[in-house]
């Protein structure tokens, strides 16, 4: 062992990027699989089109990334950071669905009804679970103490070939 300090984990901005990509992948994949298994639409309100779902996921992703970046400021960051990330993604999805519904020119009552069905149905839980898992992954990346991979011949202390 050397007296060198332990290496730091991944920097918080890099961890946020990896965790955000993970959140989007888990969210889209989870919604798709659950929709296929349950044979139900993610947003069952007719007349809205795809825009509310897209804007909802964009807003949810932005809130997730912002809250996770804020939560990773602690030294060391705690795994409970995942809870506000999940809540932020959940609320962001709902607000984005309403904004997307209004943006697409739909009736405001339909936009609010669409957000309500997501909030009270399975899609909200799927996105919250995806956000929680991705946030735990992001915290883990920052807390992990690792070095880059090294070949045996790169060790300076070892004189044997």
Secondary structure, 3 states (H helix, E strand, C coil): CCCCCCCCCCCHHHHHHHHHHHHHHHHHHHHHHHHHHHCCCCCCCCCCCCHHHHHHHHHHHHHHHHHHHHHCCCCCCCCCHHHHHHHHHHHHHHHHHHHHHHHCCCCHHHHHHHHHHHHHCHHHHHHHHHHHHHHHHHHHHHHCCCCCCCCHHHCCCCCCC
